[in-house]
Amino acid sequence: MQWFKQFSLVAAMVIVCSSLSACSSWVYRINIPQGNFLEQSDVDKLRVDMSREQVLYVLGKPVAQDAFDKDTWYYLYVFNLDRQSEQRKQLKLQFADERLVSISSEDYEQPEDFNTPLEQ
């Protein structure tokens, strides 16, 4: 009889825990943007031969830097609107000799004046 009480107690706890886990979809979660939010107007300020400090002033610190290649910076942005959709944007900057050489992105257009260096 004692083992039956223990078994029924364990079975009841398993049923309660499994039913509570089904309620997790009801929990409200705050949408928190992560990363660097950039607009096209920010990217339009970039020019070839800008120094790293100038790029930091315009865009801020990148979210990720390649550990094996210090000349590559990644600006990433993720925002979860709901469970089915999320907004992702990325921008990749390449440096050579401490100067900006190229930008690449599927989410941002390259500025028209990018190949015109700033006056030094």
SULJO-V613538 format. One record per residue. N is the residue number from 1. NEAR is the number of other ideal C-beta (glycine too) atoms within 8 Angstrom. Layout:
n & near
N & NEAR
N & NEAR
This chain:
n & near
1 & 4
2 & 5
3 & 6
4 & 7
5 & 8
6 & 8
7 & 8
8 & 8
9 & 8
10 & 8
11 & 8
12 & 8
13 & 8
14 & 8
15 & 8
16 & 8
17 & 8
18 & 8
19 & 8
20 & 7
21 & 7
22 & 7
23 & 8
24 & 6
25 & 5
26 & 4
27 & 6
28 & 3
29 & 4
30 & 4
31 & 7
32 & 5
33 & 8
34 & 6
35 & 9
36 & 11
37 & 6
38 & 12
39 & 6
40 & 8
41 & 6
42 & 9
43 & 15
44 & 8
45 & 8
46 & 13
47 & 12
48 & 11
49 & 7
50 & 12
51 & 8
52 & 8
53 & 6
54 & 10
55 & 13
56 & 9
57 & 5
58 & 9
59 & 11
60 & 5
61 & 5
62 & 11
63 & 8
64 & 7
65 & 8
66 & 9
67 & 4
68 & 3
69 & 6
70 & 5
71 & 7
72 & 11
73 & 10
74 & 13
75 & 14
76 & 11
77 & 14
78 & 10
79 & 9
80 & 10
81 & 7
82 & 5
83 & 3
84 & 3
85 & 6
86 & 7
87 & 9
88 & 8
89 & 10
90 & 11
91 & 13
92 & 11
93 & 14
94 & 11
95 & 12
96 & 6
97 & 4
98 & 5
99 & 10
100 & 16
101 & 7
102 & 7
103 & 13
104 & 6
105 & 10
106 & 3
107 & 7
108 & 10
109 & 5
110 & 6
111 & 10
112 & 4
113 & 7
114 & 10
115 & 4
116 & 6
117 & 8
118 & 7
119 & 3
120 & 3
